[in-house]
Amino acid sequence: MDERIGSIVGAGWRIDAVLGRGSMATVYAATDPGGAPVALKVLRRALTGDAGMCERFVREAYLTNAVKHPGIVRVFGDGLTLDACPFLVLERLYGQTLEELHAARGGRLPVGEALAVGERIAEILAHVHDAGVVHRDLKPTNVFVTDRGELKILDFGIARSLGEGRAAKGSMVGNVLGSPSFMSPEQALGVRDAVDHQSDLWALGAILFYLLTGEPVHGGPTLEARLLAAASKPARPVLSVMPALHPAVAAVVDRSLSAKKAARYASARELGAALASAASALGSSAPVPAHPAPVASAPPPALPAVAAPPAPASRVTFGVHDELDDDRVSSSPPPPRVGSLDVATPLSIVVAPPPGVDAVAPRRGVARPLAAAALVAVLGVAFGLGALSHRGAASVPPAPPPTPSAPPDVTSLGADAGAAPEGPTSAEKPR
């Protein structure tokens, strides 16, 4: 049994049960002093010795609360557990992630519902960007659909304020943060200063592509393969996967996924308006689904009723899916385990940016472990690009000269994981 269960921390929050464990944090069901349910997100003890990690963990609360919108999960407080681990007190949510909803609907959402979801996400993102915050890890596991059909964007664990300096702690220059399957080219290349609100719009386009087709924009058997594809390949047209899709819808998705930022939508509000226009052309006005509807082959199981908060053993989610998701790379020492990788060797990869993305000068930064030696061998054969160096090596060998047609870029990659959730008021509010 977890030793924290039953303990009282901070201003009187009682820890009741474990909701989930991840590589960065454990999330607990908890009760506030007034008896209302909350969620307690506690940084793993093994990471508390890293001041930068602790700072980034607590920063999540400030960035989340900077956005005044019901589509963002509220953070009520922070503190230290009895064993001196930092924690955040968060709004407790009941429902499912967009990824779970997508799976329950057979791996594809009807076009009208996908557009409704995209329009709602764009509305929330507009308020996030108005607050000067870039999410940087938008994906289906970080979008939550409550049992009332309300949408919340989750996980500001690697979000960034556009007002930050060039070398903010926990987000080092030259390293890659995010989830490759939903990562814009500039983010995959590690060009930190080029990652802004339009990078989030690319991620929303990737979500729409996935909801409609059941496939990611860039496939690949491993996290590294997906990262290389995101950095070096243009997005495939959505009609190449779903030829029957209405052209008006396809045009919105494809423009969102443009490699060149200037070709994308200028703002989340512009993208939301384009989605609404596409829905009109389609003759659709579907609400955001609160529960899975039956699919042709077999109806999915119904969600449990949540007239009252469920018991600790019930399905309650907040800040868990992002922690358990393997599809993320980041740059936090010491490196925790990510998926099947438990690596300790820096890896530099030379990639050519996709057409329309300007090449950038090589960046050294702080190289973080991302791949096992066997994987490096595969990358070396497949791409002729890998360059492996041991921790403590003074420098990375120079990349081969670029060809005239595709100037290369050197990107140092690192491994780590973590995050949080949010959205309109669907959970009971602590008092």
Steps between C-alpha positions, in 0.01 A plus 500: 500500500620850418640660814339835414142368511314653794755775558404868528720740305523874447194697604305188595472290184447132580652244263244223438613270218737461206350593164807432291879491491729627227865566429482849649221504757240306694142628493280444805131539572478743790251700704528869584432638851138569405438142386510560123692261270826619347801339334851515645790474258827412678844514339689173521745485790787402267462830312488733800876539510493688168421865569415566134247217493335621822480853361343377177251288693377797703514732197223289349258641758585861420467452124172312543348766724613774262224384263156612617270259322282207613672280242814506716536290814525710813793475738401573861834486676838339544729387778718218627393154611617360834796342315593838346372440144338797319130465417226688317133500598282484190140490393371142490346390170262220408483368146747383237777632279445573134728203426268269698192644330665455160581135577147434628359635173694243299813706433326779304262778592219602264605808305244727665608399851868537414435854375305584816787373716754696293296818520474469879874434539573804281279715725688390812837542327410857409476583871822311573683703236337825618666433836838478326530124554595234243389148593760304298350156567150501356381145420191279552617376842527863612143587406233391746128450430300518820187297565302817426658535155727789597852517360815576697859527382736310728867511583689825525807312624719616210305815413696819453429867553592701193647760734770262625864557425689287254641261761219436746574218740351161414480589129853508370591631159570227244285237672165367385189517716166352403336196339633418150170379352347845559812715474552780248817500285657792685440330834637167379812678375556645848478862381368628831460865401291400197248306712199725560120503480511381136680185619195427715279553193706241309441259788125565480514422129678174585227416753231557234694284253515221759135528608379484140732236353600294802866549403766747615639752251839331517518131574794302630570195716693691766498837669829584326363415154197722559723783622719477190192502276354803679830686455570408138180410313205717392159390623319273255172638361205372700323401176780252432375304802130592487407571134128535575552789745320822404747734323414790732600292804813369331608856415483606866696198622768532232550872556537442875775247425704724268873466559545872448352698789398789276269265309314389815213681665611815677311431822288245683194718440563499124537121506180467706312715250631286214378185677156655551487593131599145402227361725247727325617380159458147626153580633609384846452644844592213729547550874812383678423137595471439874481122471600251231224416254464151348718418201388276216692193611434495871372755751764616749437457872306782661675729744397474865256759624657781699210669673722518806881481526613138465671305771881494493501172306285649220633634171608853585753679289720802547861540403549127446488434127770750422722332757446153356530605137819367337488739204696786646857621504637775719809624673499454876798346686526242642339310210203285607380199305293583193306210354743218426801732500720526804801657341810682617681596178464836320388480140537767232294462185553698179174566322397717207192714571192444286440731202402847615675480839818705518817319602654618826855505623614192694418514870691324772300574818503221756467166327270266690479122458240380252592165346667170571809395309307251289266774382792718399625220274159481333488877450848494355404244236156643424582867488878525491456774752569368851800614698545333838707648781548391864400714797792721589634523143642844432319554168278347237675405172417745220215406269578411137485797260146589392386445149400812306135395490441427870703688765527284811435584863641340813251434778589366842226288648417416860267262681250568779124524556225669703190732481136598621122552389221764477159642363148643578347443837378141499649376824378607840680807623684476832372740757 
